[in-house]
């Protein structure tokens, strides 16, 4: 997409998104296991450089909760969170994600975004959102986590009200009230910004003694290429997982907006843009980034008309980096509330229940992915792998299953298979036919109605042709009817050439 001059809407939208991105990025950096200021680094150059390559005019790139959680899962066993080694590993991980995504985009493999089925995405995003919110509960209550795992620490925090810090809880509750109440008043209400500004002012004025963001280094970011390449082997698989799983969110955002406004969208260009963003995050010393649904929606609502809005967001954050020490008094409980408010919409229990009503096999995939994601925390990418395995198993089960209806009128038997006919399922049809022939020796004709067969492949047609031939040799007239267009070629080879009804008689 060729960049024209930024419109007034682009400037307003870009600055509006930046004012939301700054406090969100602090929270997402902590979620990823890094000091808060590294979230600002991830919100500066990545959206600025990605704007030159994006396909969607609305997509806003930067730190996001899901990618932050995947980053923490990849690194927490390799180094102490927030340590120098951990920060270096996060930067290398972002670089590898960027290399992979740019490569996939240039190889025109952006369509890989469509490979994860809806039940897998539904189960994974719900599970990941539950884990993300659980990870923020110790911040909201201002209790020290014991390090026994995300869910265990959340349960401990909930089970010990005597340790709750009521001032922190008031900050969190007030922030959520401002964020959600503001949305009720107007969809462009700057709830996150007001919650942060109010929190900093109140905290400094009252001498808040609870946990705060703490020291933030002012000044511009520094670029570097000094990566711990000896850890390449430990990071390549997590990088592949983040590159693929993390792309599903921005791809979904961009596709949705493109469909609503009847705009073109190119998955390969979007893959490249997300790759460039992660390359920028890597050389900035940050961590993997992705597309944000909430900030992209704000970008659209605020009047963005081109990718310039994303570039303006990055430039604004870059220019405000020297002023970040102003946020040192921000209560960490507010950061926890911001994260919870951002991911709450990702918990989709209703659609999972509806999936049970509509398709139990697909519900198994969705719920199985959810359970696997929760059980594998913090290595949540394993939940996706389990979900893909379940989806393949359900597909294989359906491929292996065919139901056959039969009815007999006088000496004619009509059988109607439902499903997919191939060499593994044709025997089910054959068993029913042979059973009917043995039970009713007076049968003189058999009609095989293929009208409900979703697919008849070459080997399935060959197996069906053999059955027809054997029955014909036994003196039974066999007709194969309602051959669907997709099966016509295979059927013509083994069952005859008639377009609509193929008859074989002896």
ZAZA-211118 format. One line per field, with one value per residue (C-alpha): x, z, y. Coordinates in nm, 2 decimals, padded with zeros to 4 digits. Layout:
u = [X_...]
w = [Z_...]
v = [Y_...]
***
This chain:
u = [00.00_00.16_00.18_00.04_00.06_-00.09_-00.44_-00.56_-00.74_-00.41_-00.24_-00.53_-00.55_-00.18_-00.14_-00.45_-00.32_00.02_-00.13_-00.30_00.00_00.24_00.08_-00.02_00.33_00.46_00.21_00.29_00.66_00.61_00.39_00.67_00.91_01.10_01.14_00.85_01.05_01.12_00.76_00.81_01.10_00.87_00.61_00.85_01.04_00.82_00.50_00.71_00.89_00.60_00.39_00.59_00.49_00.14_-00.15_-00.41_-00.45_-00.58_-00.35_-00.15_00.16_00.34_00.34_00.03_-00.07_-00.07_00.28_00.41_00.28_00.44_00.76_00.76_00.69_00.98_01.24_01.14_01.33_01.64_01.72_01.59_01.32_01.42_01.79_02.04_02.06_01.68_01.66_01.92_01.74_01.41_01.58_01.72_01.38_01.22_01.49_01.43_01.06_01.12_01.34_01.09_00.80_00.98_01.09_00.74_00.60_00.86_00.80_00.42_00.33_00.12_-00.18_-00.05_-00.26_-00.57_-00.43_-00.54_-00.91_-01.16_-01.21_-00.83_-00.81_-01.11_-00.98_-00.63_-00.72_-00.96_-00.70_-00.43_-00.66_-00.74_-00.37_-00.29_-00.56_-00.45_-00.09_-00.21_-00.40_-00.09_-00.04_-00.40_-00.38_-00.02_00.10_00.43_00.38_00.54_00.67_00.47_00.31_00.06_-00.26_-00.12_00.00_-00.34_-00.51_-00.28_-00.35_-00.72_-00.71_-00.53_-00.73_-00.54_-00.24_-00.44_-00.33_-00.65_-00.49_-00.37_-00.71_-00.87_-00.63_-00.71_-01.09_-01.08_-00.88_-01.13_-01.42_-01.26_-01.17_-01.50_-01.72_-01.55_-01.62_-01.99_-01.98_-01.81_-01.61_-01.32_-01.30_-00.93_-00.99_-00.65_-00.47_-00.69_-00.64_-00.26_-00.25_-00.48_-00.29_00.05_-00.09_-00.28_00.02_00.27_00.03_-00.06_00.29_00.16_00.37_00.27_00.44_00.50_00.67_00.99_01.30_01.26_01.56_01.49_01.65_01.62_01.66_01.99_02.02_02.25_02.33_02.50_02.28_02.35_02.38_02.49_02.12_02.00_01.91_01.70_01.50_01.44_01.14_00.97_01.04_00.86_00.57_00.54_00.59_00.30_00.06_00.12_00.04_-00.31_-00.42_-00.30_-00.42_-00.76_-00.78_-00.68_-00.91_-01.20_-01.15_-01.09_-01.41_-01.62_-01.50_-01.46_-01.09_-00.82_-00.59_-00.27_-00.16_00.19_00.25_00.11_00.34_00.64_00.52_00.49_00.84_00.99_00.83_00.99_01.33_01.30_01.20_01.51_01.76_01.58_01.66_01.28_01.08_00.84_00.55_00.22_-00.10_-00.33_-00.70_-00.79_-00.54_-00.63_-00.99_-00.91_-00.70_-01.00_-01.25_-01.02_-01.03_-00.71_-00.71_-00.37_-00.08_00.07_-00.13_00.08_00.40_00.28_00.21_00.57_00.72_00.52_00.63_00.99_00.98_00.82_01.09_01.28_00.97_00.91_01.05_00.72_00.56_00.78_00.51_00.25_00.11_00.17_-00.19_-00.30_-00.08_-00.25_-00.59_-00.50_-00.40_-00.71_-00.93_-00.75_-00.78_-01.12_-01.30_-01.08_-01.25_-01.52_-01.69_-02.03_-01.90_-01.74_-02.07_-02.24_-01.98_-02.09_-02.45_-02.35_-02.07_-01.94_-01.62_-01.53_-01.62_-01.37_-01.11_-01.19_-01.22_-00.92_-00.71_-00.83_-00.74_-00.41_-00.32_-00.40_-00.22_00.10_00.14_00.37_00.46_00.12_00.24_00.21_-00.16_-00.17_00.01_-00.24_-00.52_-00.38_-00.34_-00.70_-00.82_-00.63_-00.77_-01.13_-01.07_-00.93_-01.22_-01.47_-01.27_-01.28_-01.65_-01.94_-02.30_-02.52_-02.90_-03.08_-03.43_-03.57_-03.87_-03.96_-03.64_-03.46_-03.22_-03.12_-02.83_-02.73_-02.39_-02.32_-01.97_-01.65_-01.59_-01.23_-01.06_-01.08_-01.45_-01.58_-01.56_-01.83_-02.06_-01.96_-02.04_-02.39_-02.46_-02.32_-02.53_-02.85_-02.77_-02.71_-03.03_-03.25_-03.14_-03.44_-03.27_-03.23_-03.12_-02.91_-02.90_-02.61_-02.71_-02.40_-02.60_-02.49_-02.12_-01.90_-01.61_-01.53_-01.16_-00.98_-00.91_-01.26_-01.41_-01.18_-01.29_-01.66_-01.60_-01.47_-01.78_-02.01_-01.82_-01.85_-02.22_-02.28_-02.10_-02.33_-02.63_-02.74_-02.81_-02.62_-02.68_-02.47_-02.67_-02.64_-02.26_-02.16_-01.95_-01.64_-01.65_-01.74_-01.38_-01.29_-01.63_-01.61_-01.28_-01.41_-01.79_-01.87_-01.91_-02.27_-02.29_-02.58_-02.64_-02.39_-02.54_-02.35_-02.54_-02.46]
w = [00.00_-00.11_00.17_00.10_00.32_00.66_00.71_01.01_01.11_01.09_01.33_01.58_01.56_01.59_01.90_02.06_02.01_02.15_02.47_02.52_02.41_02.66_02.98_02.81_02.69_03.05_03.16_02.87_02.93_03.29_03.16_02.93_03.22_03.14_03.31_03.22_03.01_02.75_02.66_02.55_02.33_02.17_02.10_01.93_01.63_01.55_01.45_01.29_01.05_01.00_00.86_00.53_00.47_00.61_00.40_00.65_00.71_01.06_01.21_01.51_01.60_01.93_02.26_02.30_02.58_02.40_02.25_02.58_02.75_02.48_02.53_02.90_02.84_02.60_02.83_03.20_03.21_03.04_03.26_03.56_03.44_03.42_03.43_03.17_03.02_03.00_02.83_02.57_02.51_02.46_02.20_02.01_02.02_01.86_01.59_01.51_01.50_01.26_01.03_01.02_00.94_00.67_00.51_00.52_00.37_00.09_00.01_-00.02_00.27_00.45_00.41_00.69_00.91_00.79_00.90_01.27_01.29_01.47_01.76_01.82_01.82_02.04_02.30_02.29_02.32_02.61_02.79_02.73_02.85_03.17_03.24_03.16_03.40_03.66_03.63_03.72_04.04_04.26_04.13_04.19_04.55_04.58_04.72_04.64_04.42_04.55_04.20_04.20_03.86_03.72_03.84_04.17_04.25_04.16_04.38_04.67_04.63_04.62_04.92_05.15_05.19_05.50_05.28_05.04_05.02_05.01_04.87_04.57_04.52_04.52_04.25_04.05_04.10_04.02_03.70_03.58_03.66_03.46_03.16_03.13_03.25_03.00_02.72_02.82_02.80_02.46_02.26_02.23_02.60_02.70_03.00_03.02_02.99_03.26_03.49_03.46_03.49_03.79_03.95_03.92_04.07_04.36_04.43_04.45_04.65_04.91_04.93_04.83_05.00_04.78_04.48_04.20_03.86_04.01_03.83_03.46_03.26_03.06_02.72_02.38_02.31_02.19_01.89_01.90_01.73_02.02_02.05_02.26_01.95_02.16_02.27_01.91_01.95_02.27_02.10_01.74_01.83_02.05_01.77_01.52_01.76_01.82_01.45_01.35_01.65_01.71_01.35_01.39_01.59_01.36_01.06_01.21_01.29_00.95_00.77_00.98_00.91_00.54_00.51_00.70_00.47_00.15_00.13_-00.02_00.22_00.15_00.40_00.26_00.30_00.65_00.74_00.61_00.81_01.12_01.05_01.01_01.33_01.52_01.35_01.48_01.83_01.83_01.74_01.99_02.27_02.32_02.28_02.02_01.91_01.73_01.62_01.90_01.85_02.11_01.97_01.61_01.69_01.85_01.55_01.32_01.54_01.59_01.21_01.07_00.69_00.61_00.76_00.86_01.18_01.29_01.20_01.40_01.70_01.70_01.64_01.93_02.17_02.05_02.13_02.47_02.59_02.78_02.99_03.11_03.46_03.52_03.54_03.82_04.09_03.89_04.11_03.96_04.06_03.78_03.53_03.64_03.59_03.24_03.13_03.28_03.11_02.77_02.77_02.94_02.60_02.49_02.74_02.53_02.74_02.56_02.22_02.36_02.51_02.18_02.01_02.23_02.10_01.74_01.70_01.98_01.79_01.73_02.10_02.19_01.99_02.15_02.51_02.47_02.35_02.64_02.90_02.74_02.73_03.10_03.19_02.99_03.14_03.10_02.78_02.63_02.27_02.37_02.40_02.04_01.94_02.13_01.97_01.62_01.71_01.82_01.51_01.29_01.49_01.45_01.08_01.05_01.25_01.01_00.71_00.86_00.93_00.68_00.77_00.53_00.50_00.33_00.22_00.03_-00.20_-00.34_-00.49_-00.51_-00.24_-00.23_-00.02_00.05_00.21_00.39_00.43_00.24_00.03_00.00_00.03_00.42_00.43_00.13_00.33_00.57_00.26_00.14_00.47_00.47_00.11_00.16_00.48_00.29_00.00_00.24_00.44_00.13_-00.14_-00.36_-00.43_-00.80_-00.81_-00.60_-00.63_-00.48_-00.43_-00.40_-00.36_00.01_-00.05_00.01_-00.18_-00.38_-00.45_-00.70_-00.47_-00.33_-00.68_-00.76_-00.44_-00.52_-00.88_-00.76_-00.54_-00.84_-01.05_-00.80_-00.75_-01.12_-01.17_-00.90_-01.12_-00.94_-01.14_-00.98_-01.05_-00.91_-00.92_-00.83_-00.88_-00.77_-01.01_-00.79_-00.80_-01.17_-01.30_-01.06_-01.11_-01.49_-01.47_-01.25_-01.28_-01.63_-01.83_-01.79_-01.65_-01.41_-01.36_-01.41_-01.46_-01.47_-01.53_-01.62]
v = [00.00_00.33_00.58_00.92_01.23_01.16_01.30_01.48_01.16_00.97_01.22_01.21_00.83_00.78_01.00_00.85_00.50_00.60_00.74_00.40_00.20_00.36_00.22_-00.10_-00.17_-00.13_-00.40_-00.63_-00.61_-00.73_-01.00_-01.11_-01.11_-00.79_-00.46_-00.22_00.02_-00.25_-00.24_00.12_00.01_-00.25_00.03_00.27_00.13_-00.18_00.01_00.29_00.05_-00.19_00.09_00.08_-00.28_-00.33_-00.44_-00.32_00.06_00.00_-00.27_-00.14_-00.33_-00.35_-00.55_-00.77_-01.00_-01.33_-01.28_-01.16_-01.48_-01.69_-01.50_-01.57_-01.94_-01.96_-01.78_-01.84_-02.17_-02.03_-01.73_-01.53_-01.30_-00.93_-01.03_-00.91_-01.26_-01.28_-00.94_-01.05_-01.37_-01.18_-00.96_-01.26_-01.43_-01.12_-01.12_-01.49_-01.43_-01.15_-01.35_-01.63_-01.41_-01.21_-01.53_-01.68_-01.36_-01.34_-01.71_-01.62_-01.85_-01.59_-01.81_-02.02_-01.79_-01.99_-02.32_-02.31_-02.41_-02.20_-02.44_-02.45_-02.07_-02.05_-02.29_-02.15_-01.78_-01.85_-02.06_-01.80_-01.52_-01.71_-01.75_-01.39_-01.26_-01.51_-01.39_-01.03_-01.12_-01.10_-00.75_-00.65_-00.77_-00.66_-00.99_-01.16_-01.47_-01.79_-01.89_-02.22_-02.15_-01.90_-02.08_-02.19_-01.84_-01.69_-01.95_-01.87_-01.50_-01.55_-01.79_-01.55_-01.23_-01.14_-01.06_-00.84_-00.47_-00.27_00.04_-00.17_-00.32_00.03_00.14_-00.17_-00.14_00.23_00.17_-00.10_00.13_00.42_00.19_00.01_00.30_00.52_00.28_00.29_00.67_00.69_00.43_00.68_00.76_00.75_00.53_00.37_00.71_00.86_00.56_00.58_00.96_00.96_00.67_00.85_01.17_01.00_00.77_01.05_01.28_01.02_00.86_00.52_00.25_-00.04_-00.18_00.07_00.06_00.19_00.32_00.39_00.49_00.80_00.88_00.73_00.36_00.22_-00.01_-00.32_-00.64_-00.82_-01.13_-01.44_-01.67_-01.96_-01.99_-02.02_-02.39_-02.32_-02.05_-02.16_-02.38_-02.12_-01.86_-02.09_-02.12_-01.74_-01.67_-01.89_-01.88_-01.51_-01.42_-01.55_-01.25_-00.97_-01.17_-01.21_-00.84_-00.73_-00.97_-00.86_-00.49_-00.56_-00.76_-00.50_-00.21_-00.42_-00.34_-00.57_-00.76_-00.94_-01.21_-01.22_-00.84_-00.86_-01.14_-00.93_-00.63_-00.83_-00.97_-00.63_-00.51_-00.80_-00.73_-00.38_-00.51_-00.73_-00.46_-00.23_-00.48_-00.54_-00.86_-01.02_-00.80_-00.86_-00.69_-00.55_-00.58_-00.31_-00.05_-00.14_-00.08_00.25_00.34_00.28_00.46_00.76_00.82_00.66_00.66_00.51_00.32_00.66_00.63_00.33_00.52_00.82_00.60_00.47_00.81_00.96_00.68_00.73_01.10_01.05_00.80_01.07_01.14_00.78_00.85_01.04_00.70_00.57_00.62_00.43_00.15_-00.20_-00.28_-00.05_-00.23_-00.55_-00.40_-00.27_-00.62_-00.78_-00.52_-00.58_-00.96_-01.01_-01.01_-01.31_-01.54_-01.69_-01.96_-01.90_-01.99_-02.31_-02.41_-02.33_-02.55_-02.84_-02.80_-02.77_-03.03_-03.25_-03.35_-02.98_-02.91_-03.18_-02.99_-02.65_-02.77_-03.00_-02.71_-02.50_-02.77_-02.84_-02.46_-02.43_-02.75_-02.66_-02.31_-02.12_-02.32_-02.24_-02.31_-02.68_-02.63_-02.53_-02.84_-03.05_-02.86_-02.93_-03.30_-03.31_-03.14_-03.38_-03.68_-03.55_-03.50_-03.86_-03.99_-03.83_-03.95_-04.31_-04.30_-04.34_-04.41_-04.61_-04.59_-04.88_-04.95_-05.25_-05.25_-05.59_-05.73_-05.40_-05.27_-04.90_-04.80_-04.44_-04.38_-04.05_-03.92_-03.97_-04.29_-04.40_-04.73_-04.72_-04.66_-04.85_-05.18_-05.04_-05.01_-05.35_-05.52_-05.38_-05.48_-05.84_-05.87_-05.77_-06.00_-06.29_-06.22_-06.16_-06.41_-06.29_-05.96_-05.89_-05.53_-05.29_-04.91_-04.73_-04.37_-04.14_-03.82_-03.77_-03.87_-03.57_-03.71_-04.02_-04.05_-04.27_-04.56_-04.54_-04.56_-04.85_-05.04_-04.96_-05.08_-05.41_-05.46_-05.38_-05.63_-05.91_-05.85_-05.83_-06.16_-06.31_-06.21_-05.90_-05.58_-05.29_-04.92_-04.63_-04.31_-03.94_-03.92_-03.57_-03.36_-03.38_-03.76_-03.79_-03.84_-04.12_-04.28_-04.27_-04.47_-04.75_-04.73_-04.62_-04.30_-04.19_-03.84_-03.89_-04.27_-04.54_-04.89_-05.21_-05.54_-05.89]
***
